[in-house]
Structures are given as structure tokens and as C-alpha cells.
């Protein structure tokens, strides 16, 4: 039976790695070196942090642990399983600063900031393709935290799920783009990773474009609009505010006026 198929009782079959993450199946046999699933996952995270996700392989993780590659397969069946466990572990549990907020907007703001902070600690995780809906225990804890923040709102349950998905995608895409721009600028200028200058971007556009063909763009250049973002998180904060403003407007149109 393949993953995703239903058993005779009609229930979906849980992927083996998810059963492993939740402790629903054995976690491998110990060795004289004290090897465990947690150590394998921690070693994978260390490799990703040190050398990037592109350097991750079962052989590289085994070398980090000082064991034979085949010994890892007592704990994870494949590299893809290891990646799922690594990402869920790196995300961690929601901090109290997320759980203790009052009001849906403060709660979802803290939630988005918390997810972003986790990715900033583990930027390699942004390079791991999304392999399906979140099922790891830490991911589910974050989903629970978001749903609690939205519990008192007039949003329908499906709308709540859509909002959590929207904000999650926004956090991932905005941070990925931001880190890519910083890395590209650092590589091109040798700045070592500082935030790129939007003012310099405007100056380059002024050299490349004709004001007759791009009048709106040149009005922006002339007004020094490209010099506005001096805070590193300004784009993230603006985007999140726009999303939450839209949600606020949606709630105000709902029949119930609850906060």
C-alpha cells in the first residue's frame, strides 16, 4: 500500500516518517556509540548550518557522527525522511511570546514573527521543498497556536486555515527573496552580506531607463522613493500589515462583530 492510500477502515495511511516523528513506531536500535534518531537529526542540522543544504547526504551525516553510512538506515529510511525531521526539529515549538498574546491580530503578528525567526536561525530550511501539508509535531504545535489566536474571530474554519497558509507562504517567500538578494549583492560587491542599498538600485534604474518610456518609475526615482527602506525588516512588516488589514476588513464584513 502506497503512502496516502486508505486502509480497509477508510483512514489515510500515515507516512512512516510521520509515525517516527510522533513516536508511533520504533526509533531504531542503539549502538555502542550511543546513536539515536535525535543524534542523527542533530547531525543533519549541523551539516546544513555549516555547509548548506546542498552538502547534506547520508554519507556526510554519517561522517559527522563518526559511523558507517549504513548504520543511519536503522533510524531513517532515506534522505527525504531525514529532511522532514530536520525541518520540524529546527522549527521548534512556539515560544510563550506567541502563545500569550491577546487578540487575533497581535497573536498572528507574533506567530508570523516567530516562524520568521525560526527560519532566520535555520535558513537552510527554506531550501527544503514543501513535501506536503505539515504533519510533524512542532509544525502542528504552530498550527494549533495560530488557530487559538483566531479562535474568537468571525472567520469560518476554512478561512482560518487559508489565512494560516497565506501567512506561512508569505513568511517563507519574503524571507527567501530577502536572503537571496542579500547573498547576490554580497557576492557581486564583496560587502560580506550587508543589506543591499535600495538607493543604489534607484541609481542603476536611472541609468538604464528612459524617462519618456518609464515616467512613473522616474517620478519614483526623482522623489527618492528608493531610499525609503532603511530598516532590514521593513518589507516584511509592510507585507504582513497589508495582509492583516485585509483580514480585518473581511472580519468587519462578517455577520458577527467579534474581535
BELKASUL-V439673 format. One record per residue. N is the residue number from 1. RES is the residue in one small letter. PSI is psi in radians with two decimals (999 if undefined). Layout:
# BELKASUL-V439673
n=(N:N)
res=(RES:RES)
psi=(PSI:PSI)
This chain:
# BELKASUL-V439673
n=(1:2:3:4:5:6:7:8:9:10:11:12:13:14:15:16:17:18:19:20:21:22:23:24:25:26:27:28:29:30:31:32:33:34:35:36:37:38:39:40:41:42:43:44:45:46:47:48:49:50:51:52:53:54:55:56:57:58:59:60:61:62:63:64:65:66:67:68:69:70:71:72:73:74:75:76:77:78:79:80:81:82:83:84:85:86:87:88:89:90:91:92:93:94:95:96:97:98:99:100:101:102:103:104:105:106:107:108:109:110:111:112:113:114:115:116:117:118:119:120:121:122:123:124:125:126:127:128:129:130:131:132:133:134:135:136:137:138:139:140:141:142:143:144:145:146:147:148:149:150:151:152:153:154:155:156:157:158:159:160:161:162:163:164:165:166:167:168:169:170:171:172:173:174:175:176:177:178:179:180:181:182:183:184:185:186:187:188:189:190:191:192:193:194:195:196:197:198:199:200:201:202:203:204:205:206:207:208:209:210:211:212:213:214:215:216:217:218:219:220:221:222:223:224:225:226:227:228:229:230:231:232:233:234:235:236:237:238:239:240:241:242:243:244:245:246:247:248:249:250:251:252:253:254:255:256:257:258:259)
res=(x:x:x:x:x:x:x:x:x:x:x:x:x:x:x:x:x:x:x:x:x:x:x:x:x:x:x:x:x:x:x:x:x:x:x:x:x:x:x:x:x:x:x:x:x:x:x:x:x:x:x:x:x:x:x:x:x:x:x:x:x:x:x:x:x:x:x:x:x:x:x:x:x:x:x:x:x:x:x:x:x:x:x:x:x:x:x:x:x:x:x:x:x:x:x:x:x:x:x:x:x:x:x:x:x:x:x:x:x:x:x:x:x:x:x:x:x:x:x:x:x:x:x:x:x:x:x:x:x:x:x:x:x:x:x:x:x:x:x:x:x:x:x:x:x:x:x:x:x:x:x:x:x:x:x:x:x:x:x:x:x:x:x:x:x:x:x:x:x:x:x:x:x:x:x:x:x:x:x:x:x:x:x:x:x:x:x:x:x:x:x:x:x:x:x:x:x:x:x:x:x:x:x:x:x:x:x:x:x:x:x:x:x:x:x:x:x:x:x:x:x:x:x:x:x:x:x:x:x:x:x:x:x:x:x:x:x:x:x:x:x:x:x:x:x:x:x:x:x:x:x:x:x:x:x:x:x:x:x)
psi=(2.28:2.76:2.43:-0.31:2.85:2.57:-3.04:-0.38:-0.01:0.00:2.49:2.55:2.22:2.37:2.47:-0.67:-0.54:-0.69:-0.66:-0.79:-0.60:0.07:0.44:-0.04:2.87:2.59:0.46:2.82:2.44:2.84:3.04:-0.35:0.01:0.50:2.51:2.91:-0.75:-0.71:-0.65:-0.80:-0.77:-0.68:-0.68:-0.74:-0.70:-0.74:-0.78:-0.71:-0.66:-0.80:-0.05:2.75:-0.45:-0.38:-0.12:2.25:2.84:-0.65:-0.69:-0.69:-0.73:-0.70:-0.66:-0.62:-0.23:0.60:2.97:2.53:-0.72:-0.43:-0.40:-0.49:-0.07:-0.30:-0.73:2.49:-0.40:2.92:-0.67:-0.67:-0.74:-0.72:-0.73:-0.78:-0.67:-0.81:-0.77:-0.70:-0.75:-0.61:-0.66:-3.06:2.68:2.32:2.90:-0.52:-0.43:-0.77:-0.45:0.04:2.55:2.28:2.49:-0.67:-0.78:-0.68:-0.78:-0.53:-0.84:-0.63:-0.86:-0.74:-0.64:-0.75:-0.76:-0.72:-0.67:-0.73:-0.59:-0.57:-0.48:1.18:-0.40:-0.51:-0.45:-0.35:-0.08:2.10:2.52:2.05:0.08:-3.09:2.65:2.26:-0.18:2.68:-0.67:-0.70:-0.73:-0.58:-0.67:-0.68:-0.76:-0.75:-0.72:-0.76:-0.59:-0.72:-0.54:0.04:-0.59:0.21:2.83:0.10:2.48:2.78:-0.73:-0.65:-0.67:-0.80:-0.72:-0.67:-0.77:-0.74:-0.75:-0.84:-0.68:-0.79:-0.69:-0.82:-0.84:-0.85:-0.72:-0.76:-0.69:-0.82:-0.75:-0.81:-0.63:-0.74:-0.76:-0.79:-0.71:-0.73:-0.71:-0.70:-0.59:-0.52:-0.18:0.50:-0.16:0.28:0.21:2.84:2.33:2.64:2.06:-0.46:-0.72:-0.62:-0.78:-0.68:-0.67:-0.70:-0.63:-0.61:-0.53:-0.42:2.66:2.17:-0.41:-0.59:-0.55:1.10:-0.69:-0.69:-0.74:-0.45:-0.67:-0.74:-0.78:-0.57:0.06:0.56:-0.50:-0.07:0.15:-0.68:1.67:-0.23:2.35:-0.46:0.20:-0.74:-0.74:-0.83:-0.73:-0.82:-0.76:-0.71:-0.70:-0.76:-0.83:-0.56:-0.72:-0.70:-0.70:-0.75:-0.68:-0.74:-0.65:-0.41:-0.22:2.70:-0.69:2.47:0.38:2.62:999)
